Amino acid sequence: MVLAFRLTGISGTVAETRQEVLDAFNRVTGKGSAIAAPVDEVPKVLILTEAAAAQIEEEEVEWQKKGKYPLIVEIPCLDGHVKGKKTLTEAIREAIGVQV
């Protein structure tokens, strides 16, 4: 996935263990950093695979509740959706009752 995004000019990090995912998440969000990045340098979107997001679910939810950038978008892995995980379309349909 990281290679595919790099081909389009989007940088990324390969993280397999929970600690690697958490370290990358904290680096991008600035969480735990004593020095806040200037607003124009903060990424606006953080793309996580569903598998990576599942490893840091509590931290991700805590971040999303703050409503700060970067916004987090989960995408399926190359293997497909994580079993039991709702797709974005399903979540929208459930939240607002409209088919997308």
C-alpha positions, 0 to 999 in steps of 0.5 A: 500500500505504501508503495502504491501511494508513493507512486502518486507522490504521497509519502507513507510509513510501513508499520506492522507491529502495534508499537510501529503503528503507534509511533507513526501515528504519534509522529504524524499527529504530533501527539506526545511532541513538546513542539507543535508543528506549524498549522501549514505543515500539519497533514490534513488527512492520515490514511490508515489501513483497516488492519493498522487502525485496528491496532490503535483503535483507542488512540484513533477514537480519542484523536477523532473526538478532538476534531483536529487535523489530520482527519483519519481515513481507513482503507481496506488492506490489499487482502480486502476488508477486515472481517466485521469492519463496516465500510465507509458506505455502510457507516454513512447509510447507518448514520444518516439513512441515505444510500450512497 
